[in-house]
Amino acid sequence: MESLPSVDSVQALLTRGPFHQWLGLQVLRVGDGEIDIKATWRPEWVVNPDAGYTHGGILAALIDLCADWALVSTTGRGVPTIDMRVDYHRAAMKGDIVCKGKVVKGGKQFSVCEASLFNEQGQLLASGRGVYAMPAPKSA
């Protein structure tokens, strides 16, 4: 059985993308079909300066990338999103967000993964599920 990728190796892959760098992503844990990532809050996330809550698009992006990267233990990288849905549970106010992703069903062509976002107090902010295209098998 192959060993799981290290937190440091996944961090290096994940933060190659400028958007992921801008989100301030830190890989906290990598498991078999699971990943935990922290996103560092930025004032640019705020959609309504009077209320101070984070734009839903930021939350959707975090759901997508965390669910996608839950596959890293089998793919070694992120993969394309085919479909995704997000449920918003409470406003995300100022503060870092912890994203927990896991593989629901791994497949040869498509995989289904889900993710949940939590504020610093551990309250559920948003959750979602996506379908992801799996890479073609490597030729021998």
Beta strands, then each sheet from edge to edge (+ up, - down):
strand 1: 25-31
strand 2: 34-39
strand 3: 46-48
strand 4: 53-54
strand 5: 81-88
strand 6: 97-105
strand 7: 110-118
strand 8: 124-133
sheet 1: 1+ 2- 6+ 7- 8+ 5-
sheet 2: 3+ 4-
end
